[in-house]
Amino acid sequence: MPALAPSSHVFPDGTTPGEMIRFFRSRAGLSQAKLAKLSGCTSQTVKNWEAGRCPPSALLLATIRQTMGLSRDESRKLVEAVSRLNPYR
């Protein structure tokens, strides 16, 4: 059976934005510190996202999607997961 392409990753229902960010960051080979630097935020902010303490803002969400090279489908899934936490974002 052929390996799945990175953009075909399927997240189970209930996957949190933090879990998705951690997966995408790891796949991109980035440390929390490196993602923070590339996104213009602090390492603590990335830790908070991944721990589920707070989701990224819309501005940072767009930046991290570009930084980690997410496909449209992956971007959509991440935005939907963040929206489930705060539907007014």
C-alpha positions as CSV (number, residue, x, y, z in Angstrom):
1,M,0.0,0.0,0.0
2,P,1.5,3.4,-0.9
3,A,2.2,6.0,1.8
4,L,-0.2,8.8,2.2
5,A,0.8,12.2,1.0
6,P,1.2,14.8,3.8
7,S,-1.8,16.7,2.6
8,S,-4.0,13.6,2.9
9,H,-3.6,13.3,6.7
10,V,-7.0,12.6,8.3
11,F,-7.6,13.9,11.8
12,P,-10.1,12.1,14.0
13,D,-13.2,13.9,15.1
14,G,-12.5,16.1,18.1
15,T,-8.8,16.7,17.3
16,T,-7.9,20.0,18.9
17,P,-6.2,22.9,17.1
18,G,-3.2,22.4,19.4
19,E,-2.9,18.8,18.3
20,M,-3.1,19.8,14.7
21,I,-0.5,22.5,15.1
22,R,1.9,20.1,16.9
23,F,1.4,17.5,14.1
24,F,2.0,20.1,11.3
25,R,5.0,21.6,13.2
26,S,6.6,18.3,13.7
27,R,6.0,17.3,10.1
28,A,7.6,20.5,8.9
29,G,10.6,19.7,11.1
30,L,10.2,22.9,13.2
31,S,10.8,23.3,16.9
32,Q,8.4,25.4,19.0
33,A,11.1,28.1,19.1
34,K,11.6,28.1,15.4
35,L,7.9,28.2,14.6
36,A,7.6,31.1,17.1
37,K,10.4,33.0,15.5
38,L,9.1,32.5,11.9
39,S,5.6,33.5,13.1
40,G,6.6,36.6,15.0
41,C,5.5,35.4,18.4
42,T,7.0,33.8,21.5
43,S,7.8,30.2,22.2
44,Q,5.4,30.4,25.1
45,T,2.6,31.4,22.7
46,V,3.3,28.3,20.6
47,K,3.4,26.1,23.8
48,N,0.0,27.6,24.8
49,W,-1.5,26.8,21.4
50,E,-0.3,23.2,21.5
51,A,-1.4,22.8,25.2
52,G,-4.9,24.0,24.3
53,R,-4.7,27.0,26.6
54,C,-5.6,29.4,23.7
55,P,-5.9,29.1,20.0
56,P,-3.9,31.4,17.6
57,S,-5.5,34.6,16.5
58,A,-6.7,34.9,12.9
59,L,-3.6,36.9,11.9
60,L,-1.2,34.4,13.5
61,L,-3.2,31.5,12.1
62,A,-2.6,32.8,8.5
63,T,1.1,33.2,9.3
64,I,1.5,29.7,10.7
65,R,-0.4,28.1,7.8
66,Q,2.1,29.7,5.4
67,T,5.1,29.0,7.6
68,M,4.3,25.2,7.8
69,G,3.2,25.0,4.2
70,L,-0.3,23.6,4.8
71,S,-2.5,22.6,1.9
72,R,-5.8,24.2,1.4
73,D,-7.6,21.2,3.0
74,E,-5.3,21.3,6.0
75,S,-5.7,25.0,6.4
76,R,-9.5,24.6,6.2
77,K,-9.4,21.9,8.9
78,L,-7.3,24.0,11.2
79,V,-9.5,27.0,10.8
80,E,-12.6,24.9,11.4
81,A,-11.0,23.5,14.6
82,V,-10.2,27.0,15.9
83,S,-13.7,28.2,15.0
84,R,-15.2,25.3,17.0
85,L,-13.5,26.8,20.1
86,N,-14.5,30.3,19.4
87,P,-17.2,30.7,16.7
88,Y,-16.8,34.5,16.7
89,R,-13.2,34.5,15.4
